[in-house]
Amino acid sequence: MIYFYIKRFYLILLIFSNPVLSSAQDMTKMWDKESAEKEHDNIQWFKDAKFGMFIHWGLYSKLAGVWKGKNYYGSGEWIMHQAKIPVPEYAKVASEFNPVDFNAEQWAKLAKDAGIKYIVITAKHHEGFAMYDSKISDFNIVKASPYKKDPMKALSEASRKQGIQFGFYYSQFQDWHEPNGGGNDWDFNEKKKNYQQYYREKALPQLKELLTNYGPLGIVWFDTPGGLSKKETQKLIDELRVIQPKSLFSSRVGQGLGDYKDFGDSEVPPALIAGAWESIYTHNDSWGYIQHDMNFKSSTQIIQLLANVSSKGGNLMLNVGPDGKGNIPPYSVKYLKETGKWLDRFGESIYGSTFGIIPAQPWGVTTSKTGKLFLHILNYPKNGKLMVPGFSNQVTNISSLENKDKLDFKKTGEDIEISLRENDLDNPDQVLVLEYEGKPQSYDQNLPVIVSSQYELNSVDAIMGKVSGKAKIESITFSHYFGDWKHETCVTEMRKPTDSVTFQVRVTEPGDYKIHLEYACTEEGSKQEGVLEFDQKTFFFETLRTSDFSVYKPMLFIKHPVATVTIDKAGIYNLVVKPLKEGKELFKLKSIILEPLK
């Protein structure tokens, strides 16, 4: 969707007048503290919305991931780039693009039924084809296709009738159709491109068309910035603000600007982030429609992803890719409607919520509203006793959010133990509401991580560690195949015994536990000795090779069992991991997993 996959494409960066960040993996850097603190006057609706729908639709939808009999995988909207299709050949696709099944009312009704609060659709993606009636370029759906209608006009009106905020995606720098647009190095000489001319003659005029002719827009969603300095980017924003001052601009406008932060594709931050932000995921593996991509997320996966993103204070925008005739894939329809039914029951815990004041627990996550803490139970404890640690406020009531049935609980110090009733096994996220008095306590990421025998596995993630020496905790981006971006937070740079990470865990039940280290290790890092320290005991292990990796090669993780330990009493313990002696980087440690043994 938004990435420069082919390495030679980075040559574009060398000729920009100013450094830019242009790939998905760099998008997390395209945000600054000043932007987060200067909130747009109209940002509150976005913060409250929590759930949006992304729609990628264009000529690539007609091709459906196939060019000249060859199947392409990953990101369907990049097929022109992947297959290096010449501009004249690709332009012929428009003459066959006729989405006669498109029904704006049906799309908007599906979004409403799914609990969607805002829609963003591709008005022009990197292919350069305008999905609306543009007067700036004839390469558009009205003039170049047999459809001869403007679907954006219909969808914008239908969405507003359903009470859904409407917005446009626009690829402001990449345009493979244009000699001066970014990205096409197989038809056009990159060294001879005039990016300023492209902005002046196409990008800015088309953006002004979209902001002028389609009613009030909730969002203008930019992508892959380039070719502009920060001053020039601000000038572009200022010109568009005059037309629609209430519209929000995404951070992918570039240069640390924008009204809210968008993370990289399929990325959720490991910790809380200041300001308004959004995670974007596609429903299957591709943003644009691919006929052979059937890896759709279930409604359970969508609901639990939405709860996780909301628990950190952000929005989830989930993409669907309609086909060339204008049909949204049946599995997208089915699973979105199922998600909407869950939101009908438990939406109070999502819409208008803020981040949970209790960090993630073995049983799930939390979200918050004034005087209320919502407990999202994703994993049920075997004994039916749910523990909420580190809660200092006075609790007045705990009940089921759906039926308001009160639950018995007891508070011991800052621990709350709730007696659960029979589990609704078909519910992917059972929500309880905990009501309390007083000002809410601050979020405490330093709470010891709970380890309990009531759960099959207890994962202690890298973000919860405290590093020493030159060890670091950092987010690493890589891809398994074209466009399949992954983001993992790991402990890295452990090369000496002084480079260590310490995790503080709170074990709630004595017993035997198997300790697994989840890590990725290169060939040169393998067969090195490491040390695991736990409860004044030392365990040794030898690292195992998983894969060599880079941004464009997959990082494969192994769950390496290294010790069985007996914990005699409940309490707080330290887990320490470090190299035995100086050498290469030990590994990239994703988590420590404690498995209760029967």
C-alpha angles and dihedrals in degrees: 000000000000109000140101099231103169108076095219087061088074086076085082089067092059094064100047114114089228134025112270138181111229113160133082092246090057097050094093088064093054096087131076136200092248091057091050092052096046099069121192114248090238098047098105096080088055093050090050096045098071095173126064137166122230117199122196109193130155145106088310087066088064092052090050094200096308128109123175092341096310122117117226123200137202113033116018094195088064096057093110088056096041094049093036089230111190115243096245092051094046091047089060089066087072091065088062098040107107113151096191093159094060111123115179094195092054092049092049092045090051090053090050092048090049093055092249115162101187139021128207118187132184109259089174126359128190091285087073096233115136113222090203140056100284121182091193099064130021089213092097141110095260099048104028103037134060089239091079094185135102109241092181092064091051095045095047090054095043092049094053090049087059091050092251122140111239130212144165132236112215126181099219101183109022114070115153093187095062127074090222098039122104125260109030107105096152095066102025136045107246092206092060097049122118105206093180090058090051092052092046097047104034121002100050095039091050092048089052090051091053093048092046106042108039106058127249111345121209093199142014105201113201128192143201100359120207145142096045132094120225090261091051092046090052089050090054090050092048093052091052093044089063090062098044113010092174096055117105120229120211121235090248088082079089143224094078092296133121135088100267138014124258117197125214119284111293093001130137116183114246092225140024116295125205118241133014116323145164139212117209125207133168120228094235128007100291133057094208119050118280115179093212096048105099100153097118124170114242122236088255090058092047093049094047091046090051091050091049094049092045091049088063093047100257142114128250117219109190119198129222124188115212118206128247092273094053100259121139108223113266094237090054089052093047099046095041091054090049089051089052091054090054090049090051087061102036107017092116087074092054112032114074092003128133130212118301115261090216115067121237114296134196088263097049144276141304138230128191146220130169107301093354136093115192115211112207107201108205096157122034120221111240093232095048092242115124116199122204108190131200099022111146103174124097109264116220102176143355120198145151109278092217104048101014092233109161118238128211115244141164129209120214112181104309094338123099121197114196123196106223126209127223111318120247094227094193093056113095091195120023109193128209124186119220113197121202144171130243136021111329116257121246121267108263113202089176094071109124112260111254117240115188137171087220090081130062093231134012113205120200105194127214093246089067094060131102112220130210134194113004096332114125139195110221143155114250123201125203140145134231093204139344110327096351097126118187128187124199129176110220143168106248143173097047101154104138134040087254090060101082144144126219125201122192113212132182112215111203100188130036118237146098119311133186112220117213126186113213109205149136118235132186124220092258091050094050126100092031121131121246135185130227116192120194132161093349091307126114125216126186128210140172119232119245124217114244105167145314107254146184137162089290098037124070121259106219120199129208128201100223115192107216108163147012114215135185116219110200099190141016115262148101119307136178123231115199127188124187143138117276091223140356117292142107122334104299095220142293104274115210100174148330114241123203113199118194111228123220 
